[in-house]
Amino acid sequence: MGSPLSPVLADIVMDSIISRAINAANIPPQHIRKYVDDLFLLIHKDRVQEVLEIFNRQNESIKFTCEVEKEGNLSYLDMLLIQTGEGRIKTDWYSKPISSGRILNFFSFHPIDQKIGVATNFINRVRTLSTIRTEEEKNQLIRRQLSSNDYPLHLINRMLHQSRPPEAADTPNVYRSVVHIPGLTPTIKRMLRQNVPSVGIACSNTNTVKQLYKTAKDPVPYMQKSNVVYKITCRDCSGCYIGMTKNQLRTRMYGHQTLINTLDRKLSAGLSYDDPEIQLLSQKTALMEHCIQQQHRFDVANPTIIDCCFKTQALPVLEMCHILTTPQTVNRRTDTEDMSATYSFLIASVDDLRRENRRTDGSRNQYNDARHTTQDDTVG
C-alpha cells in the first residue's frame, strides 16, 4: 500500500523466501504454485509440519499458516480443489463460509456498464473455475447469486446467453474522471467514444460512505491545532501579525503573551519604551516591535487560523504567501526574503487582477446607480 513500488518489492521478497525454503525442504519446484502470498503445495502428509517450520524460519517478520485438505477437498483462492478417485483434480467455484455474497448491487448509484461489468466478471469466474458442475448447475448458481443482489432476471438471462464481448481494438491513451449523472454521463461517454476514441471516461460517484457517516474522531479543539498559520489583530489599530507554528496554537500564544507580560512588568517597574532593556524585547518578534514602537497591544487571546498544512516543510511558504497578500501586516520585510521569485510574481499578478476586478465592479456599480437615478427622475 502507498508507493507503487510496494507490490513489486513484496513479490521479490516472497520469491526470495520461497526459493530458500524450497531448497532447504528439498521440494520439487513443479509441486508448488504461488499467487502473491498464497501458496499451493503438493507434499506428503508426514512432511507438512516440517515444511511449515522451514518456511517460518526464513524471515522472523513473516509467519506462514497451513491448511490441509479435508476429505479430498482443499480451497485455494476462489477455487475448491476436489480429488477424484481416478487420481485427478477437479475444481469448483468457491466462496468462504463467512462470505455475505454481496457484489455491486443493481440499485446502487453507479453507471449501468459498471454493474454489467461486475456481473459479467462473476459469470466468467464461475464458468472458468467450475469443472465439476454441469452448464445448467453453473447457470442456477449465477442466477441465485445475482438475484440476491437485485439484478433483474431478464438481464441475467441476456448476459448468460451472450458470448464474451471482443477486446477493444484501440485502448484509450488517457482517462478522465467525470461525475456520474444518470442519462447525461452515458451520452457524453458515447459521444467521446465515437469522436475522440483516445480519451476514456472513468465515472466517479458523489454518493460515498463518507457522506453517510460522520467521522469517528472527535474534532480537535481550536487552540490545540498544530501546523497552522495564524493571524493576530492589534487592539489599537488596523494592523495585524501573521505567524506560523508547528506546535499547538495555545503554546505559541502562550509564548506571545509571556513576552507581552514581560514588557508590561518592566514598564511597571519604571522603565521607559526607549530603555535599552525594552528595546531588546523588540528584537524578539515583529509583534513585540510593533507593541514597543507604537505602544499598542495585540489580542493574543483570540487568534485566527488562516491556513493549515500536514507537511511542516510547507508552513514557511504558506506564512510568506499570507504576509504578502494580507494588507497592513506588522511583519518585517525579512520575513519574506526567502520567498521564491516565481511565487512573488504570481502573488503580485493575482493582487493586480483583484484590484482590477474591484475597480471594474466599482465602476459598474456607479454606472448602475446613475442609470437607476436617471430612470427615477424621468418617471417622476
Phi, psi and chi 1 to 4 in degrees:
 res  aa     phi    psi   chi1   chi2   chi3   chi4
   1 MET       -  149.9  -64.2  176.8   64.9      -
   2 GLY    96.3 -102.3      -      -      -      -
   3 SER   -69.5  141.5  171.0      -      -      -
   4 PRO   -62.7  -17.8  -21.1   31.9      -      -
   5 LEU   -78.3  -15.8 -169.1   60.2      -      -
   6 SER   -59.2  -47.2  -61.4      -      -      -
   7 PRO   -61.0  -37.0  -21.6   32.9      -      -
   8 VAL   -65.4  -45.7  178.8      -      -      -
   9 LEU   -64.8  -39.5  -64.7  177.9      -      -
  10 ALA   -63.0  -39.2      -      -      -      -
  11 ASP   -67.1  -38.9 -155.4   33.4      -      -
  12 ILE   -63.8  -43.2  -66.7  173.7      -      -
  13 VAL   -63.0  -44.3  171.1      -      -      -
  14 MET   -63.4  -41.3  -73.5  -60.7  -58.4      -
  15 ASP   -62.0  -39.5  -74.6  -19.2      -      -
  16 SER   -65.8  -43.8  175.2      -      -      -
  17 ILE   -64.6  -44.1  -68.7  175.4      -      -
  18 ILE   -65.1  -40.0  -67.3  171.3      -      -
  19 SER   -62.7  -44.1  -61.7      -      -      -
  20 ARG   -66.1  -39.8  -64.2 -159.0  -54.1  -94.1
  21 ALA   -68.3  -38.9      -      -      -      -
  22 ILE   -62.2  -44.3  -71.6  175.1      -      -
  23 ASN   -65.6  -38.8  -66.2  -28.4      -      -
  24 ALA   -71.0  -35.5      -      -      -      -
  25 ALA   -90.3   -8.7      -      -      -      -
  26 ASN    58.5   51.0 -166.8   21.9      -      -
  27 ILE   -98.1  128.5  -56.1  174.3      -      -
  28 PRO   -58.9  132.2  -22.8   33.1      -      -
  29 PRO   -57.7  -31.5  -22.3   32.6      -      -
  30 GLN   -71.0   -6.5   64.2  -92.3   25.7      -
  31 HIS  -100.9   16.5  -70.1  166.0      -      -
  32 ILE  -137.3  137.4 -178.0  171.4      -      -
  33 ARG  -132.5  147.2  -66.6  -67.5 -179.2  -92.2
  34 LYS  -131.8  139.1  174.7 -179.2   77.3   75.3
  35 TYR  -132.9  103.8 -177.8   81.1      -      -
  36 VAL    58.4 -102.8 -170.1      -      -      -
  37 ASP  -116.2   12.1   59.8  -15.8      -      -
  38 ASP   -99.8  123.3  -71.4  -43.8      -      -
  39 LEU  -111.9  145.1  -53.0  178.3      -      -
  40 PHE  -123.9  116.7  175.4   71.6      -      -
  41 LEU  -122.8  144.6  -71.4   81.0      -      -
  42 LEU  -112.6  104.2  -66.7  178.2      -      -
  43 ILE  -137.9  165.4   56.8  176.5      -      -
  44 HIS   -68.7  144.1 -164.5  -83.9      -      -
  45 LYS   -62.9  -24.9   60.2 -178.5  179.9 -179.4
  46 ASP   -74.9  -13.5  -64.7  -23.5      -      -
  47 ARG  -104.8    4.6  -63.5 -162.4   60.3 -164.8
  48 VAL   -60.3  -51.4  171.4      -      -      -
  49 GLN   -66.8  -37.2 -168.2   61.1   33.4      -
  50 GLU   -63.3  -46.4  172.0 -164.4   -9.0      -
  51 VAL   -65.8  -38.3  172.0      -      -      -
  52 LEU   -61.6  -41.6  179.5   61.5      -      -
  53 GLU   -65.9  -35.9  -67.5  175.5   -2.9      -
  54 ILE   -64.6  -43.0  -67.8  174.4      -      -
  55 PHE   -62.7  -40.6  -90.9   88.0      -      -
  56 ASN   -74.6  -12.1  -75.8  -30.6      -      -
  57 ARG   -87.3   -8.2  -75.1 -159.1  -60.9  -95.0
  58 GLN   -75.3  -34.0  -55.7  -53.5  -47.4      -
  59 ASN  -151.1  121.3 -170.0  -48.5      -      -
  60 GLU   -67.7  -18.4   61.1 -179.6   10.0      -
  61 SER   -89.6   -9.4  -60.0      -      -      -
  62 ILE  -119.4  120.4  -60.0  178.0      -      -
  63 LYS  -118.6  130.1  -62.0  -59.5  179.0 -176.0
  64 PHE   -97.0  148.6  -68.2   84.3      -      -
  65 THR  -116.3  166.2   58.9      -      -      -
  66 CYS  -132.2  139.7  178.3      -      -      -
  67 GLU  -129.7  123.4 -177.5  179.3   -9.7      -
  68 VAL  -103.6  162.1  -62.6      -      -      -
  69 GLU   -68.7  148.3   68.9  172.7   59.3      -
  70 LYS  -127.2  122.6  -63.9  179.3 -179.5  178.5
  71 GLU    54.5   38.3  -60.8  179.5   -4.3      -
  72 GLY    79.7    7.5      -      -      -      -
  73 ASN  -117.8  141.7  -63.0  -19.9      -      -
  74 LEU  -149.5  127.3  178.0   64.3      -      -
  75 SER   -88.7  137.8   60.2      -      -      -
  76 TYR  -145.0  114.4 -179.9   64.8      -      -
  77 LEU    58.1 -125.1  -58.8  177.7      -      -
  78 ASP   -95.8   17.0  -73.6  -13.2      -      -
  79 MET  -119.8  149.8  -68.4 -171.6  -60.2      -
  80 LEU  -111.6  113.6 -179.5   64.9      -      -
  81 LEU   -86.6  127.5  -53.6  174.8      -      -
  82 ILE  -124.7  122.0  -54.9  169.9      -      -
  83 GLN   -80.7  132.3  -77.6 -160.0   61.9      -
  84 THR   -99.0  164.8   63.8      -      -      -
  85 GLY   -69.4   -7.5      -      -      -      -
  86 GLU   -95.7    9.4  -54.6  165.3   -6.0      -
  87 GLY    78.4   17.1      -      -      -      -
  88 ARG  -112.4  164.0  -60.9  172.9   61.0   87.5
  89 ILE  -119.6  126.6  -65.1  179.2      -      -
  90 LYS  -111.0  161.3  -67.6 -172.4  176.3 -178.2
  91 THR  -124.7  158.9   60.5      -      -      -
  92 ASP  -145.5  148.3 -168.5   12.3      -      -
  93 TRP   -62.7  138.7  176.2   77.0      -      -
  94 TYR  -133.0  139.8  174.1   77.3      -      -
  95 SER  -131.7  144.5   62.6      -      -      -
  96 LYS   -65.5  152.9  -65.2 -178.1  179.3  179.2
  97 PRO   -59.4  -28.0  -24.1   33.8      -      -
  98 ILE   -85.9   -1.1   60.8  173.1      -      -
  99 SER   -67.4  136.8  173.5      -      -      -
 100 SER   -83.2  -13.7   63.5      -      -      -
 101 GLY    77.6   10.1      -      -      -      -
 102 ARG   -86.0  135.2  -70.0 -177.7  179.7  178.0
 103 ILE  -127.1 -169.9   58.9  174.5      -      -
 104 LEU   -59.4  116.4 -175.0   62.5      -      -
 105 ASN   -68.4  145.5 -166.5  -82.2      -      -
 106 PHE   -66.3  -27.5 -174.9   77.0      -      -
 107 PHE   -93.2    7.4  -66.2  113.9      -      -
 108 SER   -72.0  158.0   61.9      -      -      -
 109 PHE   -84.0   71.7 -166.8   78.2      -      -
 110 HIS  -133.9  157.6  -73.1   77.9      -      -
 111 PRO   -60.3  147.7  -21.6   31.3      -      -
 112 ILE   -63.6  -31.4 -174.1   62.6      -      -
 113 ASP   -69.5  -29.1   53.8  -10.9      -      -
 114 GLN   -68.3  -40.6  -70.6 -173.3   10.2      -
 115 LYS   -65.4  -42.9  -58.7  171.5 -173.2  176.0
 116 ILE   -65.8  -36.8  -66.8  177.9      -      -
 117 GLY   -63.7  -42.0      -      -      -      -
 118 VAL   -63.9  -44.7  170.2      -      -      -
 119 ALA   -65.9  -41.4      -      -      -      -
 120 THR   -63.7  -40.7  -56.8      -      -      -
 121 ASN   -62.7  -39.9 -178.3   53.7      -      -
 122 PHE   -64.9  -42.2  171.8   73.0      -      -
 123 ILE   -61.2  -43.8  -66.9  172.4      -      -
 124 ASN   -65.4  -36.7  -67.0  -25.9      -      -
 125 ARG   -65.3  -46.0  -73.2 -150.8  -41.1  -86.8
 126 VAL   -62.6  -44.3  171.7      -      -      -
 127 ARG   -68.3  -35.3  -73.5  178.2  169.9  174.6
 128 THR   -77.6  -39.7  -55.5      -      -      -
 129 LEU   -87.0  -13.3  -59.6  178.9      -      -
 130 SER  -101.1  108.2  -59.6      -      -      -
 131 THR  -107.9   -6.9   61.5      -      -      -
 132 ILE   -98.5  -13.5 -161.3  172.1      -      -
 133 ARG   -96.4  153.9  -64.5  175.9 -176.3  -95.6
 134 THR   -79.2  167.9   63.8      -      -      -
 135 GLU   -62.5  -37.3 -164.3   65.7   26.5      -
 136 GLU   -69.1  -38.1 -177.4   56.8   31.6      -
 137 GLU   -64.6  -38.7  -69.7  174.8  -21.2      -
 138 LYS   -63.1  -44.6  -64.5  177.6 -174.4  178.2
 139 ASN   -64.0  -37.6  -68.6  -19.0      -      -
 140 GLN   -64.4  -41.9  -70.5  179.8    1.5      -
 141 LEU   -63.0  -42.3  172.0   62.0      -      -
 142 ILE   -65.1  -45.5  -68.5  168.9      -      -
 143 ARG   -61.5  -42.0  -70.9 -169.0 -177.8   96.4
 144 ARG   -64.6  -42.4 -177.4  168.0   61.8 -109.0
 145 GLN   -69.9  -44.2 -168.3   77.9    6.5      -
 146 LEU   -72.3  -34.8  -67.1 -179.8      -      -
 147 SER   -65.1  -34.3  -63.4      -      -      -
 148 SER   -68.2  -15.6   64.3      -      -      -
 149 ASN  -106.1   21.9  -72.0  -84.4      -      -
 150 ASP    70.5   21.6  -62.0  -38.3      -      -
 151 TYR   -77.4  132.7  -76.8   79.5      -      -
 152 PRO   -62.5  146.2  -17.6   29.2      -      -
 153 LEU   -64.5  -37.4 -173.7   58.3      -      -
 154 HIS   -66.3  -33.9   66.9   87.8      -      -
 155 LEU   -71.1  -38.7  178.5   60.6      -      -
 156 ILE   -62.6  -46.4  -61.2  174.0      -      -
 157 ASN   -63.2  -37.2  -68.5  -29.1      -      -
 158 ARG   -66.6  -40.1 -170.1  177.0   67.5 -174.2
 159 MET   -70.6  -30.5  -70.5 -172.9  -67.9      -
 160 LEU   -71.0  -33.2  -74.5  173.9      -      -
 161 HIS   -94.1  -13.9  -69.4   91.9      -      -
 162 GLN   -87.2  149.6   69.7 -178.1    6.3      -
 163 SER   -76.8  164.7   58.8      -      -      -
 164 ARG   -63.8  131.6 -178.0  176.5  -61.9 -178.2
 165 PRO   -64.3  144.8   22.5  -32.5      -      -
 166 PRO   -68.2  155.2   25.4  -33.2      -      -
 167 GLU   -68.1  142.6  -64.2  -68.5  -25.2      -
 168 ALA   -66.1  135.7      -      -      -      -
 169 ALA   -70.9  -42.9      -      -      -      -
 170 ASP  -114.7  116.4  -63.4  -33.9      -      -
 171 THR   -85.8  132.8  -56.8      -      -      -
 172 PRO   -56.0  141.3  -24.0   33.1      -      -
 173 ASN   -75.3  -36.2  -62.5  -31.5      -      -
 174 VAL  -133.8  154.4  -66.1      -      -      -
 175 TYR  -121.3  145.0  -79.4   88.2      -      -
 176 ARG  -128.8  143.0  -68.1  -66.4 -179.9  -96.5
 177 SER   -89.2  132.6  177.7      -      -      -
 178 VAL  -131.4  135.4  174.6      -      -      -
 179 VAL   -64.9  133.6  175.4      -      -      -
 180 HIS   -75.1  119.2  172.1   57.4      -      -
 181 ILE  -124.4  113.7  -57.8  175.5      -      -
 182 PRO   -53.9  132.6  -23.9   33.1      -      -
 183 GLY    90.4  -43.6      -      -      -      -
 184 LEU   -85.8  -49.2  176.4   61.2      -      -
 185 THR   -61.4  -45.0  -53.4      -      -      -
 186 PRO   -58.6  -34.9  -24.7   34.8      -      -
 187 THR   -66.5  -41.7  -56.3      -      -      -
 188 ILE   -63.9  -42.1  -64.7  175.8      -      -
 189 LYS   -63.3  -41.1  -68.4  178.4   63.6  175.7
 190 ARG   -65.6  -40.6 -174.3  167.7   54.9 -105.5
 191 MET   -66.4  -41.1  -66.8  172.6   59.9      -
 192 LEU   -67.5  -36.9  -71.8  175.6      -      -
 193 ARG   -63.5  -33.4 -166.8 -178.7  -57.8  114.9
 194 GLN   -81.8  -39.6  -65.2  173.4   -5.2      -
 195 ASN  -101.5  -32.3  -58.3  -55.3      -      -
 196 VAL  -131.6   75.4 -167.8      -      -      -
 197 PRO   -67.6  -14.1   22.9  -32.2      -      -
 198 SER   -78.3   -8.3   60.7      -      -      -
 199 VAL  -113.2  123.0  177.6      -      -      -
 200 GLY  -103.8  153.4      -      -      -      -
 201 ILE  -113.0  127.6  -65.5  -63.0      -      -
 202 ALA  -113.1  119.5      -      -      -      -
 203 CYS   -80.7  137.6  -64.2      -      -      -
 204 SER  -111.7  152.8   61.0      -      -      -
 205 ASN  -109.2  131.1 -160.2  -20.5      -      -
 206 THR   -86.4  -20.2   56.3      -      -      -
 207 ASN   -88.6   91.4  -66.2  -20.4      -      -
 208 THR  -110.2  166.0   59.8      -      -      -
 209 VAL   -63.9  -32.1  176.3      -      -      -
 210 LYS   -61.2  -31.3 -174.5  177.3 -179.9  179.1
 211 GLN   -76.1  -24.5  -66.9 -179.2  -24.7      -
 212 LEU   -83.1  -33.2  -61.5  176.7      -      -
 213 TYR  -117.6  136.0  -61.5   98.2      -      -
 214 LYS   -72.6  157.0  -63.1  -67.1 -176.4 -179.6
 215 THR   -64.2  143.0  176.9      -      -      -
 216 ALA   -78.8  -13.7      -      -      -      -
 217 LYS   -85.0  142.9  -64.7 -178.0  178.9  179.4
 218 ASP   -72.0  142.6  -67.0  -28.1      -      -
 219 PRO   -64.1  143.5   22.2  -32.4      -      -
 220 VAL   -74.2  128.7  178.6      -      -      -
 221 PRO   -55.1  147.9  -25.9   34.4      -      -
 222 TYR   -54.9  -48.8 -166.1   81.1      -      -
 223 MET   -78.0   -5.3  -64.1  -60.9  -70.4      -
 224 GLN  -101.7    4.3  -65.9 -177.5   19.1      -
 225 LYS   -74.1  147.7  -66.5 -177.1  178.1 -179.1
 226 SER  -126.5  172.3   56.3      -      -      -
 227 ASN    54.1   55.6  -68.7  -27.4      -      -
 228 VAL  -127.1  157.7  -61.2      -      -      -
 229 VAL  -107.9  127.9  178.0      -      -      -
 230 TYR  -124.4  163.6   59.9   87.5      -      -
 231 LYS  -131.5  135.2  179.5  174.6   72.8  172.2
 232 ILE  -121.0  128.3  -50.9  174.7      -      -
 233 THR   -92.2  150.4   56.9      -      -      -
 234 CYS   -83.9  138.7 -179.2      -      -      -
 235 ARG   -75.6  -23.0  -66.0  175.9  177.8  172.9
 236 ASP  -108.2   -4.9  -56.0  -56.0      -      -
 237 CYS  -153.4 -175.4   68.1      -      -      -
 238 SER   -89.8    7.3   58.3      -      -      -
 239 GLY   -74.4  164.1      -      -      -      -
 240 CYS  -148.7  160.6   63.3      -      -      -
 241 TYR  -119.4  131.0  173.0   79.2      -      -
 242 ILE  -106.2  129.6  -55.9  -66.6      -      -
 243 GLY  -144.0  174.7      -      -      -      -
 244 MET  -137.5  159.3   71.7  165.6 -170.1      -
 245 THR  -153.9  138.8  178.2      -      -      -
 246 LYS   -89.4  -18.5  -60.4  176.1 -176.4  178.2
 247 ASN   -88.1 -174.8  -59.3  -40.9      -      -
 248 GLN   -65.5  146.5  -68.7 -174.2    2.3      -
 249 LEU   -61.0  -38.1 -177.6   59.8      -      -
 250 ARG   -65.0  -31.6   64.7  178.8 -179.6 -177.3
 251 THR   -66.3  -42.6  -56.8      -      -      -
 252 ARG   -67.3  -39.6 -175.8   63.9  179.4  132.3
 253 MET   -66.0  -33.1  -66.5  -56.5  103.8      -
 254 TYR   -64.0  -37.2  177.5   78.4      -      -
 255 GLY   -65.8  -43.5      -      -      -      -
 256 HIS   -61.9  -44.3  -75.4  -52.2      -      -
 257 GLN   -66.8  -34.0 -170.5   62.4   55.3      -
 258 THR   -63.0  -42.2  -59.9      -      -      -
 259 LEU   -64.9  -41.2  -69.9  174.7      -      -
 260 ILE   -65.8  -39.9  -65.6  175.7      -      -
 261 ASN   -64.6  -37.3  -67.6  -19.0      -      -
 262 THR   -63.7  -41.9  -58.4      -      -      -
 263 LEU   -60.6  -48.8  171.9   63.2      -      -
 264 ASP   -63.3  -35.7  -67.3  -22.4      -      -
 265 ARG   -67.2  -40.0 -172.4  166.6   58.4 -108.1
 266 LYS   -69.4  -37.1  -68.8 -178.8 -180.0  -64.6
 267 LEU   -65.9  -36.9  -67.5  173.2      -      -
 268 SER   -67.1  -25.6  -59.1      -      -      -
 269 ALA   -79.9   -3.0      -      -      -      -
 270 GLY   109.1   -1.6      -      -      -      -
 271 LEU   -76.9  150.0  -62.4  179.9      -      -
 272 SER   -99.1  169.6   65.0      -      -      -
 273 TYR   -66.1  -22.4  -79.8   98.4      -      -
 274 ASP   -88.0   -4.5  -63.4  -30.5      -      -
 275 ASP   -63.7  138.6 -168.3  -83.4      -      -
 276 PRO   -55.7  -34.0  -25.0   34.1      -      -
 277 GLU   -67.7  -34.5 -167.4  171.4  -15.0      -
 278 ILE   -73.4  -41.5  -62.7  -67.6      -      -
 279 GLN   -62.6  -27.9  -68.8  -61.4  -43.0      -
 280 LEU   -65.2  -32.3 -171.8   62.4      -      -
 281 LEU   -68.3  -29.0  -74.8  175.6      -      -
 282 SER   -67.8  -16.2   65.8      -      -      -
 283 GLN   -82.3   -9.6  -59.0  177.2    9.1      -
 284 LYS   -66.1  -58.6  -62.8  -68.9 -174.8 -179.8
 285 THR  -143.6  163.8   61.7      -      -      -
 286 ALA   -65.2  -28.9      -      -      -      -
 287 LEU   -63.0  -44.9 -177.4  145.4      -      -
 288 MET   -69.4  -34.0  -70.7  -57.6  -59.4      -
 289 GLU   -62.0  -41.0 -177.2  177.9   -5.9      -
 290 HIS   -67.5  -40.2 -177.7   79.2      -      -
 291 CYS   -61.1  -37.4  -71.6      -      -      -
 292 ILE   -83.2  -44.8  -65.9  171.6      -      -
 293 GLN   -70.0  -40.1  -69.2 -178.0   -3.8      -
 294 GLN   -98.9   -8.7  -55.6  -62.9  -31.6      -
 295 GLN    58.7   42.0  -59.7 -177.2   15.4      -
 296 HIS  -107.9  172.3  -69.7  177.2      -      -
 297 ARG  -135.0  148.8  -67.6  -63.7 -179.2  -92.6
 298 PHE  -103.5  153.1  -76.7   83.0      -      -
 299 ASP   -85.1   74.3 -170.1    8.9      -      -
 300 VAL   -67.5  -25.6  179.3      -      -      -
 301 ALA   -73.1  -15.3      -      -      -      -
 302 ASN  -129.2   67.9  -62.0  -63.1      -      -
 303 PRO   -75.4  159.8   30.5  -34.6      -      -
 304 THR  -117.9  125.7  -57.8      -      -      -
 305 ILE   -81.7  119.2  -63.6  176.6      -      -
 306 ILE  -107.2   -9.8   55.9  177.6      -      -
 307 ASP  -166.4  159.4 -145.2  -28.8      -      -
 308 CYS  -150.6  160.6   60.8      -      -      -
 309 CYS  -159.8  139.6 -176.8      -      -      -
 310 PHE   -75.9  -28.5  -69.3  108.5      -      -
 311 LYS   -90.0  113.7  -65.5 -177.3  178.1  179.6
 312 THR   -66.2  -24.1   55.6      -      -      -
 313 GLN   -66.6  -23.7  -60.2   89.3  -20.7      -
 314 ALA   -87.0  -11.0      -      -      -      -
 315 LEU   -61.3  -46.5  -83.1  176.5      -      -
 316 PRO   -58.9  -37.3  -24.0   34.5      -      -
 317 VAL   -66.5  -43.4  178.5      -      -      -
 318 LEU   -62.2  -40.2  -72.5  175.2      -      -
 319 GLU   -62.7  -45.1 -179.6 -167.5   29.1      -
 320 MET   -64.7  -38.4  -72.0 -174.2  -73.2      -
 321 CYS   -60.7  -43.5  -70.6      -      -      -
 322 HIS   -71.4  -32.9  -76.1  -72.3      -      -
 323 ILE   -64.7  -40.6  -68.3  174.6      -      -
 324 LEU   -72.0  -29.4  -69.8  173.6      -      -
 325 THR   -98.4   -6.1   56.0      -      -      -
 326 THR   -99.6  123.2  -56.8      -      -      -
 327 PRO   -74.0  151.5   26.2  -32.6      -      -
 328 GLN    59.6   43.0  -62.5 -178.6  -20.8      -
 329 THR   -85.8  150.8   58.5      -      -      -
 330 VAL   -96.1    6.1  -59.3      -      -      -
 331 ASN   -65.0  153.5  -65.3   78.6      -      -
 332 ARG   -76.4  160.2  -57.9 -172.4 -178.8  104.4
 333 ARG   -65.9  -30.1 -175.8 -179.9  -61.4  -87.7
 334 THR   -68.4  -15.5   55.3      -      -      -
 335 ASP   -69.0  -17.6  -68.5  -19.7      -      -
 336 THR  -119.7   15.7   58.6      -      -      -
 337 GLU   -67.8  -29.1  -75.2 -177.5  -13.0      -
 338 ASP   -84.1    2.0  -64.7  -27.4      -      -
 339 MET   -68.5  133.4  171.3   65.6   74.5      -
 340 SER   -63.2  145.2  169.6      -      -      -
 341 ALA   -62.0  -31.3      -      -      -      -
 342 THR   -64.2  -46.1  -57.0      -      -      -
 343 TYR   -63.8  -41.2  -76.4  110.7      -      -
 344 SER   -61.6  -41.9  -59.7      -      -      -
 345 PHE   -63.8  -43.3  172.7   75.6      -      -
 346 LEU   -64.4  -42.4  -68.3  175.3      -      -
 347 ILE   -64.3  -41.4  -68.5  173.3      -      -
 348 ALA   -64.5  -38.2      -      -      -      -
 349 SER   -65.0  -41.9  -59.8      -      -      -
 350 VAL   -64.2  -41.0  171.5      -      -      -
 351 ASP   -63.4  -42.5  -75.0  -18.1      -      -
 352 ASP   -61.7  -40.9  -67.2  -18.9      -      -
 353 LEU   -65.5  -39.5 -177.5   60.2      -      -
 354 ARG   -63.6  -43.5  -72.9  176.0  175.5  174.2
 355 ARG   -63.7  -39.4  -77.6 -166.3  -67.2  -90.6
 356 GLU   -64.3  -39.8 -178.9   64.8   25.0      -
 357 ASN   -66.1  -40.4  -70.5  -22.8      -      -
 358 ARG   -65.7  -39.6  -75.4 -163.4  -66.2  -92.4
 359 ARG   -65.7  -41.4 -173.7  161.4   49.9 -111.7
 360 THR   -64.9  -43.1  -56.2      -      -      -
 361 ASP   -63.4  -39.0  -67.5  -19.3      -      -
 362 GLY   -64.9  -41.7      -      -      -      -
 363 SER   -65.2  -39.5  -59.6      -      -      -
 364 ARG   -65.5  -39.7 -174.1 -177.6  -62.4  110.1
 365 ASN   -66.7  -40.0  -68.2  -25.2      -      -
 366 GLN   -63.7  -39.5  -68.8  177.4    0.6      -
 367 TYR   -64.0  -43.0  170.1   75.8      -      -
 368 ASN   -65.4  -39.5  -68.8  -25.7      -      -
 369 ASP   -64.5  -41.3  -67.7  -18.4      -      -
 370 ALA   -66.5  -38.4      -      -      -      -
 371 ARG   -66.7  -43.0 -173.3 -179.7   62.9  178.5
 372 HIS   -64.5  -36.5  -70.5  -41.1      -      -
 373 THR   -64.6  -41.3  -57.9      -      -      -
 374 THR   -64.8  -42.0  -57.2      -      -      -
 375 GLN   -63.5  -40.6  -69.2  176.7   -9.4      -
 376 ASP   -65.3  -40.3  -68.6  -17.1      -      -
 377 ASP   -65.4  -37.9  -67.4  -18.6      -      -
 378 THR   -65.2  -42.7  -58.0      -      -      -
 379 VAL   -65.1  -40.6  172.8      -      -      -
 380 GLY   -63.5      -      -      -      -      -
